[in-house]
Amino acid sequence: MKDFIDRRIVAEYCQRFNAQDEEPYQGDVPNARAEDFLIAEIPRFECPDPVFQEIWYFRWWSFRKHIRRTPFGRIILEFMPDVPWAGAFNTINCPAAHQLREARWLKDKGIAEEYLSFWLNPEAKAAVRSYTFGVASAALDVVAVTGKDSLALELYPALCANYAKWKETHLGPDGLFRQQDGRDGMECSIGGSGYRVTINSCMAAEAMALAAIGRRVGDTQQAELYRQEAEQLRQLIETRLWNDEAEFFMTRREEDGAFVQVRELHGYTPWYYFPKMAEKYDLAWRQLLDPEGFLAPFGPTTAERRHPGFQLDRSGHECQWNGPSWPFATSVTLTGLARLLHERTSAEIGCRGYFETLTCYTRSHYLRENGQVIPWIDENIHPFTGEWLAREILRSWERAGIKSRAWFHERGKDYSHSTYADLIITGLCGINPDLPGKVRVAPLLPAECWDYFLLEGLWLRGHELALQFDRDGSRYQRGRGLALYVDGTEAARCEDGIGVLEVAL
């Protein structure tokens, strides 16, 4: 099957992005090599919305900057410049799950595999528990795409030891895990530290992932214990961290066990790990599209706008989670929403809500400065103006000569702390690789929004996939509707608009 998206489009985007870039820092794939790398490695995507298409290629162009070789394999950085709070080789585990969800879609699956292994290699001395990070569930995310069970099986002893250490250091007497907000990567949050929804969802998913891997290696007795722990913790999340009055998952304070009484975007974390949440919890999704909740022109906000503690402060810490929009949290939210909608329909939110939130996120990927508008990704966003907030705070300190606070020029440029390609692949295009022996496709694109889209050059378990939607067949001249191609051959088609496809793989 011929390629419908000319590879020259990748070259054209790279050349434009390179021309707009001062390239203050270089990784192992500098701008001069970006074109060759992206043509060889990334899936190609086209659609009628030029912003979606541009940001697809921009995020891949930005992502490859962070790939670095080490004696322990290739890694992916969060910040391009070295930062003093990083661990070995300037790595930070906080966004590692996001980075692995992106890297697994590169043609060279070795990048994701090596990075995953890095975190559990004792010789690398990686700070795998510095921030909340579900490495076992991330391992299953990678394996779902590579198809190589052997990697997860090989890592199983180290994964078990990592989870045991989390229990030793963070498990409270009532069975919930406690965490500082800053160690969730969410400094200065309104809710603060305590029994947070984030770490508890993550640890429940870790136990569940270990149960799955344990069964594969034949460790059935331990696997059953992990399954029981996962179920017990999930029940605690639903009974102890769900606030019936607020209709939202919330942090409980460690000192007195009381709710913090603020809805924060990280309350959507359970869906990121558990799509089969009971329908009663769908009430929480009302807040995503509520202007008094999280809805904002460049949002979603990290705290509900109605709360008196909501602010967009330019003093104090430059990275605050009490109002600004953070791509990290938006990625978790959109992934969780996609998993819910792929599991079942919801009376509270649907594909339109997903698409509108993804559209808002996509259009926030710009720097508007000096009369120019160029693609950009940084740390956090002013939800009402689109200004990259932490960047402007750091620049103000730099201009004032406060070197102890300015850190360094353009610290957050090309910040690798969120997903985008994975949201398009697994959410908008609806490609679910998590089902053993098959792949299911259920796009979340509302039927009336686009007349066509095409994703091609997507490598999944050793097969090359292409997913095409052509409303009337006029765009690609290969028939109408939704079609999935595997290794150049049509494997499934739905002629009546956007439907659900499922094939063995």
N, C-alpha and C positions, 0 to 999 in steps of 0.2 A: 504493500500500500504506500503510495507516495505521500510525502509530507505536504500538508496544505499550508502550514505556516512557514514561510521562507526563513531560513536561518539568518538571512541578512538583517531581519528585524532585530535580532539579538545584538548584532554588531552595531546597528544604528543607535540603539538605546545606550549601549556601552560607550560609544564615542561621545554621545551627548552628555551622559553622566560624568565621564572623565573630564570633559571640557569645563564642567561646572564645579569641579572638585579641586581644592588646593592640595589634597592628599597630605595632610600634616603627619600622618602615621601610615606605615606600610606593614602588611602581613606577608605571608609567603606567596600570596597571589596579588601582586600590586596591580594598579590600574592598567599598566602596559600589557598585562597578561589576562586581564579580566575577560576580554572578548573571547579568547580561545577557551578559557575555563568554562564560561557560561554556555557557549555553543556545545561543548562536549558533555556538560554535566546536568543542565537543568531541563525540566519539562517546559514546553512552550505553551503559551496561553493567548487566546484572542477573544475579544468580545466587543459589542458595540459601544461600550463606555470607555473612552480613551483614558480616563483617570484610573480605573481598575487595571487596565492593561499596562499603563506606565508604571504604576506602583508594584505590580507583579514583578516586572523586570528590575525595577529599582531595588526592591527588597533582596532579590537574589544578588544583584550587583554589590549591595552593601554587605550581605551575609558573607560572601567569599573573602572579604577583607579580614575576617576574624579567624580564619583557619591558620594554625601555626603547627609546625613540626617540632616535636620534642623527642628526647631519647626513649620516651614511653608511648610514642605514637602521636598522631595528629589530635589537636585539641581545638576548641572554639572559645574565643575570648568574649567577655562581656564588654569591656572597655578596650579601645585600641591602645591608648597610652597606659603605661604601668601605673597602678594605683596602690597606695600603701596598705589598704585593707585586703588586698587580694592574697591568694595562697600561691602554691607552687606554679611557676611559669605564668604568673599574672592571671590565674584562673579564679573564678568565683562560681560557686555551685548554685547560687540563687536562681539563675535563668536556665540551668542546664537541661531541665526537662523540655522547655520551649525550644532550645537549640537542637536537641536531639529529634524533636518532632519535625523540625525543618530539614535537618541534615539527612534524615532517612530517605528523603525524596530525591537526593542527588543520585546520579547514575552510579557513582563510586560509593557503594555502601560501606566501604572500609573506613570512610571518614567518621560516620556515626558509630560504627563498631569500635574503632580505636578510641574515640572520645569516651564512650561508655566504659570501656575497660580501664581507661586512665583513672577514673574516679575510685576504682576498687583495687588499684595496683599499690601495694604497700611501699614499693620502692619509689613510686612517684610522689609519695607524701602529700597527696591531694587532700584538701580540707573538705571532705565529702559531707560532713555534718555542720559546717559553718553556718549555713542557712537551711531552712526547710527544703528538702529535696527528696522526692520519691524515686530513688534510683531503680528499685525493682520494677515498679510500674513503667518507668521509662524504658527499661530493658525489654519489656513485653511490647511496648510501642515500636521499638526498633525491629524486633524479631518479626512482628506482624508484617512488616514491609520487606525485610530481607529474606524471610523464610528460613533463617538459619537458627534452629532451636539450639544448636550446639553451643552458641555463645552464652545464652541464658543458663544453660545447664552447667557450663564451665564456671560461671560466676556465682552459682547458687550458694556455695559455702560463704563467700564473702558477703553476699547479699543478706544471708541469715545473720551473720555477725554484725553487719551494719544496723539491721533492724533491732537486734538485741541491745546494742549500744544506745539507740534512741530510747528504748524502754527504760534502760538504766538511768538515763540522765533527764528525761522529760516526762515520764509517766507519773501522774498524780495518784493519790491514794484512792480516788473515786473512779479510776479507770480511764479518765480523760488525759490527754497530753496537754502540757502547758508550753507556751512559747512567748518570747518577747516579740513585740511587733516589728522591731528593727531586724530581728533574726528571721522573720518572714519576708524581709526585704521591704517592709512597709512602715518606715520610720514616721514618728509624730502623728500616728493615726488617732482619731478621736477615741476609739474604743480602747486603744492601748494594748497592754500585754495581758495574758491570762490564758484561759482555756479557749483557744481560738478555733474557729471553724476550719481554718487553713491546715494547720498541722494535724488535726484530728482526721480530717478527710484524707490527707496524704498518708498518714500511718495506717488507716483502715485499708487503703488501697495497697499499701506495702504488704500487709499481711495477706490480702487477697491474692496479690501477685506471687508471693512466696508459696502460697498453697497451690497455685497453678503450676509453678515451676517444680515444686516438690513432687507433685503427682507425676510429672514427666520423667523425673530422675528415679522414681520408685520409692521415694521417701514418704510413703503413704501415711504413716502414723503422725509424723511431724506436719505433713500437709494438712491433715484434718485438724490439728491443733491451731495452725495458722488460720484455717477457714473459720473456726469457732471464734478466734480472737477478732478477725475481721468483722464477723457478724455482730459480736458483742459491742465493738466500738461503733459500728454503724448505728446500732440501736441507741447507744448513748448520744450520738450526734443528733438523732431524730427526736429523742425524748428530753435531752438536757440542753441542747444548743438551739433548738427551735423555740422561738418565742411566739406563743399562740396569739398574744395581744398584738404584737407588731407584725405578725404573719411573715416572719423572716428568720433566717439563721443568724445568730449573734454570739459574740464573745461573752463568756462569763468571767468575772473577776476572780482571781485566785484567792484573794484575801477573805472574801465573804460569799463567793459563789453567786452573786447577783448579776443580772444582765447589765451590759453597759448602756443599754437604751439608745443605741444608734444603729441604723442600718448602714452597713458598709458593703462595697461592691464584692469584697471577698466572701460574702455570704452565699455567693453562687458556686463556690468551690465544690460542694458535694456533687453537683451534676458533672463537673469536669471528670470525676472519677467514677461516678455511679449514675448512669443514665436511667436506671430503673427506679427512680425515686417515686414514692407514692404521689398520686394526683393532688392530695391536699396541700403539698408543698409548692405546687405551681403558683399559688397565690403570690409568692415572692416575686415572680417575674413581672407583676404589674408595675413594680418600681422602676424597671429598666426603661420603660417608655413614659414615665410620669415626670413632668417638669419639676415637681416638688421632690421627686426621688432622684434618679441618676441621669435623666435626660438633659443633654446640653448640646449646643451646636458643634462643639469639638470634643464631646464627651465619649463615653459616659464618665461621670464624676466618680471619685473613689469613696465619697460619703454622700448621704442624702442631703439635698440642697435645703430642705426644710429645717435641718438640725441647727441650733444656735452655734454649735461649734464648727460649722462649715466655714471655711475661709480659704483665701488665696493669698497667703502671707508672703511678702518678700523679705521678711526679716527672720532671723534665727536660722534653722537648718534649711539648706537649699532643696532638700528632697523630702517634701511633706506629703502625707497621704490623708490629709483632712479636707480635701476638696479637688485638687488638680486631677486631671485625667492621666492615668498611667497606661501605656500600651501593654505592659505586663498583665495588669488586671483585666484589661479589655480582652486580651487573648484568652485568658482563663474563662471569662464570661461567655464569649462567643463559642468557644469549644464546648463548654457545658451546655449551652442552649442548643447547639447543633446535635449533641448526643441525645438530649431530651427529645427533640423533634424527629430524630431518626428512630427513636424507640416507639413513639406514639404521638397522636395529636393532643394538643392542649387547649383547653377552653380559655386560657389566660394569655397565650402568646402563640404566634404561628410563624410561618415562613416570612411573612411581611415584616414582622418585628426583627427577625434575624437579618434580613436583607437591609433594612433601614439602619440597623446598628452597625453592620459591616460597612455600609456605604459611608456613614459618618466617620468611622475609623479610617477607611481608605482615604477620604478627602482631608483628613487631618495630617497626612504625610507630606506636608509642604512647609518650607521656610519662606516667609513673606518679609522681605527685607531689601531696602535700597531700591525699590521699584521692581525687584525681581521676585518671581515665584518659582522655586526649584524644589524637586523632590528631596525629602529630608526625614530622618528618623533620629530622635534624641531621647532624653530621659522622660520628662513629663510635659504636659500641655495645659495651658490656660484654657479651660473648657468653654469660655465665652469669646475668646479672641483668636485662638489658634497659635498663640505665641508659645515658644518652647521655654517654659518657665524657669527651670533650673539653669538652663543655658544663660538666660538673661541675668539671673541673679549672680552667677559666676562671673559673667562679663562685667557686671557693675563693680564687683570686687576687684577685678583685674584693672579696670579703668581707674579705680581709686587707689591702686597700688597696694592693696591688702594681699600680699603674696601668700600669707599663711592661710588665707581662705579661698583665694582664687584657684589654687591647685595648679592648673595648667590650661593652656589654650585649647578650646574646643574639646573638653573632656568627654562630653556625651555624644559627639558626632558619630553617626553610624552605630549607635548604641544597639548591641545585640542582647535584648532583654525581653523579646516578645516574639510572637509568630505572625506571619501573614500568608505565606504560600500554603502552609498547612490548613489555614482557615478556608482558602479557596478550594483546595483539593478535597478535604474531608467534609467541609461544611457546604459551601456554595455548590460545588460539583457533586458532593455527597458520596464520594468514594470511601467505602468502609473496608479497611483491610483486616479488621480484627476477627473476622469470622474464619475459623479453620477450614481449609479446603475450598474456599470460595471467596468471591468478592461481590459485595452488594453495592449498588449505585442508586442513590435516592437524592437528587439535587434539591437544595433548598431555595432555588431561584423561583420567585413567584412567577406564575405562568405568563402574566401580562407584561413583565418587565423587559426582557430581551428577546429578540427574534432569533438569535444564534449565540453560540459560544463553542469553542474548541479547546480542549486540553490534550496535547499529544506529547509523545516522548517521555511518558511516565513509566518508570521501571518498578515493577512490583513482583517480588518472588521470582525473579529471573525472566519475567515476561514484559514486553513493551505494550503499554495500553494507550489507547486514544479514546476520549469521550467526546462525542459530538452532539450538539443540539442545533437543529435547523428546522425552524417552525414549518416552513412550506417546501423545503428541499432546494430552494433557489441559491443558497449561499455556497454549498459544497457539492451540489449535484450528485449526492449519494443517497437520496431518499429523504423523507421528512421525519420529524420527531427526534427522539433521543436514541443514540446508538452507541454501543460499546464495541471497540475493536481490540482484539488480543493478537499480538504478533502479526498484524496486518490483515487479519480476517475478521469479518463481522461476527460477533459472538452473541449479541442480543440487541433487540430493537423494540422501542415502543413508539408507534407511529402517532398515537393520540397525545401529542404534547409531551410534557415532562412527567414521566412515570417512574417506576421502580424496575431496575434490571438486576438480575442475579445470575452469575455464571460460576462454574467450577474453575478453580485456579490452584 
